[in-house]
């Protein structure tokens, strides 16, 4: 799945808004530090930089997406870290897993159709 696809799928799976407009508009706002949800913006920036090298059409692997959030998760786990950030990272990791599961099911449904 591309980073753009992942953003769209995460938007439907997270309790907090991921997209602010299209995936391209969202990425522009994230890279400018202007995502309306600062914590989500930080999570998306980390994903985009580590997994997609900042490109929306870059293929993203499940393990890379989950592993990319590891350092951010550790930062939030620190004594002075934001507990809300830790909860968000955990939610996004679950959403990543669900997004990739959905992609596999979608491919199987298209193959069987």
NUMAR-835324 format. One record per residue (C-alpha): residue number from 1; x, y, z; residue in three letters. Coordinates in pm, 1 decimal. Layout:
<rs>
<r><k>NUM</k><east>X</east><north>Y</north><up>Z</up><r>ALA</r></r>
...
</rs>
This chain:
<rs>
<r><k>1</k><east>0.0</east><north>0.0</north><up>0.0</up><r>UNK</r></r>
<r><k>2</k><east>121.0</east><north>352.5</north><up>-64.0</up><r>UNK</r></r>
<r><k>3</k><east>165.5</east><north>610.4</north><up>209.3</up><r>UNK</r></r>
<r><k>4</k><east>-132.5</east><north>797.7</north><up>63.5</up><r>UNK</r></r>
<r><k>5</k><east>-349.0</east><north>483.9</north><up>90.8</up><r>UNK</r></r>
<r><k>6</k><east>-231.2</east><north>431.9</north><up>447.7</up><r>UNK</r></r>
<r><k>7</k><east>-328.3</east><north>787.4</north><up>543.3</up><r>UNK</r></r>
<r><k>8</k><east>-677.1</east><north>738.6</north><up>401.7</up><r>UNK</r></r>
<r><k>9</k><east>-721.5</east><north>405.3</north><up>575.3</up><r>UNK</r></r>
<r><k>10</k><east>-594.2</east><north>542.2</north><up>906.9</up><r>UNK</r></r>
<r><k>11</k><east>-843.8</east><north>825.8</north><up>885.9</up><r>UNK</r></r>
<r><k>12</k><east>-1127.8</east><north>576.7</north><up>890.1</up><r>UNK</r></r>
<r><k>13</k><east>-978.1</east><north>375.3</north><up>1176.4</up><r>UNK</r></r>
<r><k>14</k><east>-858.4</east><north>635.8</north><up>1428.7</up><r>UNK</r></r>
<r><k>15</k><east>-1085.2</east><north>810.2</north><up>1676.8</up><r>UNK</r></r>
<r><k>16</k><east>-895.3</east><north>1133.0</north><up>1605.3</up><r>UNK</r></r>
<r><k>17</k><east>-891.9</east><north>1298.5</north><up>1264.2</up><r>UNK</r></r>
<r><k>18</k><east>-599.1</east><north>1201.3</north><up>1044.8</up><r>UNK</r></r>
<r><k>19</k><east>-688.7</east><north>1378.6</north><up>722.6</up><r>UNK</r></r>
<r><k>20</k><east>-749.4</east><north>1749.9</north><up>693.5</up><r>UNK</r></r>
<r><k>21</k><east>-862.5</east><north>1761.3</north><up>332.3</up><r>UNK</r></r>
<r><k>22</k><east>-703.6</east><north>1520.6</north><up>86.9</up><r>UNK</r></r>
<r><k>23</k><east>-401.4</east><north>1308.9</north><up>171.3</up><r>UNK</r></r>
<r><k>24</k><east>-184.0</east><north>1555.0</north><up>-24.1</up><r>UNK</r></r>
<r><k>25</k><east>-328.1</east><north>1855.2</north><up>160.8</up><r>UNK</r></r>
<r><k>26</k><east>-281.3</east><north>1673.4</north><up>490.1</up><r>UNK</r></r>
<r><k>27</k><east>81.2</east><north>1591.7</north><up>411.9</up><r>UNK</r></r>
<r><k>28</k><east>144.6</east><north>1955.5</north><up>315.7</up><r>UNK</r></r>
<r><k>29</k><east>2.3</east><north>2066.2</north><up>650.7</up><r>UNK</r></r>
<r><k>30</k><east>199.6</east><north>1801.1</north><up>840.1</up><r>UNK</r></r>
<r><k>31</k><east>528.9</east><north>1901.3</north><up>679.0</up><r>UNK</r></r>
<r><k>32</k><east>452.7</east><north>2267.0</north><up>754.0</up><r>UNK</r></r>
<r><k>33</k><east>379.4</east><north>2178.3</north><up>1118.0</up><r>UNK</r></r>
<r><k>34</k><east>19.1</east><north>2291.8</north><up>1075.8</up><r>UNK</r></r>
<r><k>35</k><east>-188.0</east><north>1976.9</north><up>1131.4</up><r>UNK</r></r>
<r><k>36</k><east>-487.1</east><north>2079.9</north><up>1346.4</up><r>UNK</r></r>
<r><k>37</k><east>-405.3</east><north>1802.5</north><up>1595.6</up><r>UNK</r></r>
<r><k>38</k><east>-43.6</east><north>1857.3</north><up>1699.8</up><r>UNK</r></r>
<r><k>39</k><east>4.3</east><north>1504.9</north><up>1836.9</up><r>UNK</r></r>
<r><k>40</k><east>-144.3</east><north>1342.6</north><up>1527.7</up><r>UNK</r></r>
<r><k>41</k><east>70.5</east><north>1571.8</north><up>1316.0</up><r>UNK</r></r>
<r><k>42</k><east>380.2</east><north>1447.0</north><up>1497.8</up><r>UNK</r></r>
<r><k>43</k><east>277.6</east><north>1083.3</north><up>1448.7</up><r>UNK</r></r>
<r><k>44</k><east>207.8</east><north>1138.7</north><up>1077.5</up><r>UNK</r></r>
<r><k>45</k><east>534.5</east><north>1326.6</north><up>1029.2</up><r>UNK</r></r>
<r><k>46</k><east>723.6</east><north>1038.3</north><up>1186.5</up><r>UNK</r></r>
<r><k>47</k><east>546.1</east><north>783.1</north><up>967.3</up><r>UNK</r></r>
<r><k>48</k><east>600.7</east><north>985.9</north><up>653.6</up><r>UNK</r></r>
<r><k>49</k><east>966.3</east><north>1055.5</north><up>715.4</up><r>UNK</r></r>
<r><k>50</k><east>1062.9</east><north>704.6</north><up>828.2</up><r>UNK</r></r>
<r><k>51</k><east>846.7</east><north>493.5</north><up>597.8</up><r>UNK</r></r>
<r><k>52</k><east>772.4</east><north>696.7</north><up>289.8</up><r>UNK</r></r>
<r><k>53</k><east>1067.1</east><north>934.2</north><up>267.7</up><r>UNK</r></r>
<r><k>54</k><east>809.0</east><north>1211.7</north><up>250.9</up><r>UNK</r></r>
<r><k>55</k><east>645.6</east><north>1082.2</north><up>-69.4</up><r>UNK</r></r>
<r><k>56</k><east>276.8</east><north>998.9</north><up>-83.1</up><r>UNK</r></r>
<r><k>57</k><east>318.3</east><north>735.0</north><up>-356.4</up><r>UNK</r></r>
<r><k>58</k><east>597.9</east><north>553.7</north><up>-174.7</up><r>UNK</r></r>
<r><k>59</k><east>508.4</east><north>192.1</north><up>-89.1</up><r>UNK</r></r>
<r><k>60</k><east>483.4</east><north>132.5</north><up>285.8</up><r>UNK</r></r>
<r><k>61</k><east>520.3</east><north>-201.4</north><up>461.2</up><r>UNK</r></r>
<r><k>62</k><east>331.5</east><north>-288.0</north><up>779.3</up><r>UNK</r></r>
<r><k>63</k><east>643.7</east><north>-365.1</north><up>981.6</up><r>UNK</r></r>
<r><k>64</k><east>816.1</east><north>-44.2</north><up>871.3</up><r>UNK</r></r>
<r><k>65</k><east>514.8</east><north>165.0</north><up>970.0</up><r>UNK</r></r>
<r><k>66</k><east>488.1</east><north>5.4</north><up>1312.9</up><r>UNK</r></r>
<r><k>67</k><east>863.4</east><north>16.9</north><up>1373.6</up><r>UNK</r></r>
<r><k>68</k><east>880.4</east><north>382.2</north><up>1267.8</up><r>UNK</r></r>
<r><k>69</k><east>664.4</east><north>475.4</north><up>1564.8</up><r>UNK</r></r>
<r><k>70</k><east>891.8</east><north>299.1</north><up>1815.5</up><r>UNK</r></r>
<r><k>71</k><east>1115.6</east><north>598.2</north><up>1894.9</up><r>UNK</r></r>
<r><k>72</k><east>813.5</east><north>827.6</north><up>1927.1</up><r>UNK</r></r>
<r><k>73</k><east>646.7</east><north>575.0</north><up>2158.7</up><r>UNK</r></r>
<r><k>74</k><east>959.3</east><north>566.3</north><up>2377.5</up><r>UNK</r></r>
<r><k>75</k><east>962.2</east><north>945.4</north><up>2387.4</up><r>UNK</r></r>
<r><k>76</k><east>602.7</east><north>948.6</north><up>2512.5</up><r>UNK</r></r>
<r><k>77</k><east>680.1</east><north>672.1</north><up>2765.6</up><r>UNK</r></r>
<r><k>78</k><east>946.6</east><north>885.2</north><up>2935.8</up><r>UNK</r></r>
<r><k>79</k><east>871.3</east><north>1030.4</north><up>3278.2</up><r>UNK</r></r>
<r><k>80</k><east>807.1</east><north>1371.8</north><up>3125.2</up><r>UNK</r></r>
<r><k>81</k><east>632.3</east><north>1231.8</north><up>2815.5</up><r>UNK</r></r>
<r><k>82</k><east>275.4</east><north>1302.5</north><up>2715.9</up><r>UNK</r></r>
<r><k>83</k><east>46.3</east><north>1013.3</north><up>2820.0</up><r>UNK</r></r>
<r><k>84</k><east>-202.4</east><north>1127.5</north><up>2556.5</up><r>UNK</r></r>
<r><k>85</k><east>70.3</east><north>1084.4</north><up>2295.3</up><r>UNK</r></r>
<r><k>86</k><east>141.4</east><north>731.3</north><up>2412.8</up><r>UNK</r></r>
<r><k>87</k><east>-228.8</east><north>642.9</north><up>2386.9</up><r>UNK</r></r>
<r><k>88</k><east>-238.9</east><north>793.9</north><up>2037.8</up><r>UNK</r></r>
<r><k>89</k><east>64.9</east><north>597.7</north><up>1917.7</up><r>UNK</r></r>
<r><k>90</k><east>-88.2</east><north>276.1</north><up>2049.9</up><r>UNK</r></r>
<r><k>91</k><east>-415.4</east><north>355.8</north><up>1872.1</up><r>UNK</r></r>
<r><k>92</k><east>-233.6</east><north>433.7</north><up>1545.5</up><r>UNK</r></r>
<r><k>93</k><east>-37.4</east><north>106.3</north><up>1565.2</up><r>UNK</r></r>
<r><k>94</k><east>-365.9</east><north>-81.9</north><up>1600.5</up><r>UNK</r></r>
<r><k>95</k><east>-508.7</east><north>117.9</north><up>1310.0</up><r>UNK</r></r>
<r><k>96</k><east>-202.5</east><north>34.5</north><up>1096.7</up><r>UNK</r></r>
<r><k>97</k><east>-255.4</east><north>-335.5</north><up>1161.6</up><r>UNK</r></r>
<r><k>98</k><east>-624.6</east><north>-305.7</north><up>1073.8</up><r>UNK</r></r>
<r><k>99</k><east>-546.8</east><north>-105.7</north><up>758.3</up><r>UNK</r></r>
<r><k>100</k><east>-307.1</east><north>-369.8</north><up>630.6</up><r>UNK</r></r>
<r><k>101</k><east>-550.3</east><north>-647.6</north><up>723.5</up><r>UNK</r></r>
<r><k>102</k><east>-821.1</east><north>-466.0</north><up>525.5</up><r>UNK</r></r>
<r><k>103</k><east>-588.9</east><north>-436.6</north><up>227.4</up><r>UNK</r></r>
<r><k>104</k><east>-528.6</east><north>-813.3</north><up>227.5</up><r>UNK</r></r>
<r><k>105</k><east>-902.1</east><north>-880.2</north><up>249.6</up><r>UNK</r></r>
<r><k>106</k><east>-973.3</east><north>-630.5</north><up>-30.9</up><r>UNK</r></r>
<r><k>107</k><east>-716.6</east><north>-801.5</north><up>-256.0</up><r>UNK</r></r>
<r><k>108</k><east>-865.3</east><north>-1142.8</north><up>-181.2</up><r>UNK</r></r>
<r><k>109</k><east>-1216.7</east><north>-1018.3</north><up>-257.7</up><r>UNK</r></r>
<r><k>110</k><east>-1103.8</east><north>-872.2</north><up>-593.0</up><r>UNK</r></r>
<r><k>111</k><east>-925.0</east><north>-1197.1</north><up>-679.1</up><r>UNK</r></r>
<r><k>112</k><east>-1231.5</east><north>-1405.2</north><up>-593.4</up><r>UNK</r></r>
<r><k>113</k><east>-1473.5</east><north>-1180.1</north><up>-781.5</up><r>UNK</r></r>
</rs>
